[in-house]
Amino acid sequence: MKDQVAIEMLGALAQEHRIRIFRLLVRAGPAGMASSDIAERVRISPTGASFHLKELERSGLVEARRQGRFIRYAIQVDSMRKLLTYLTEDCCQGQPELCGPSMKIARSAFTDKGGCR
């Protein structure tokens, strides 16, 4: 991953509503959620949710899929995995065990290519 791609992804997350939306979608998993449900759960207007979802989609962190008259958004697991790997690949000078249990948990959560565990 190039620095600029990581900066764009992190920049997309650097906003209160977008980080809440992203975390909500992480919990929802690959099935995702309808944009109207996201707006309701995050307690913002549908227009506001649409704006923030487009920013997350533009960064490559989420994807949109049309389902009938609804648009469902889901995390891009592979993109999230690449970002986390990029941020932690040189952890503790090649000794990730020094970083503690949270690093081990974060790394193992994304080892399955099919999605998060």
Buried (B, 14 or more C-beta within 10 A) or exposed (E): EEEEBBEBBEEBBEBEBBBBBBEBBBEBBEEBBBBEBBBEBBEBEEEEBBEBBBBBBEBBBBBBEEEEEEBBBBBBBEBBBBBBEBBBEEBEEEEBEEBEEEBEEBBEBBEEEEBBE
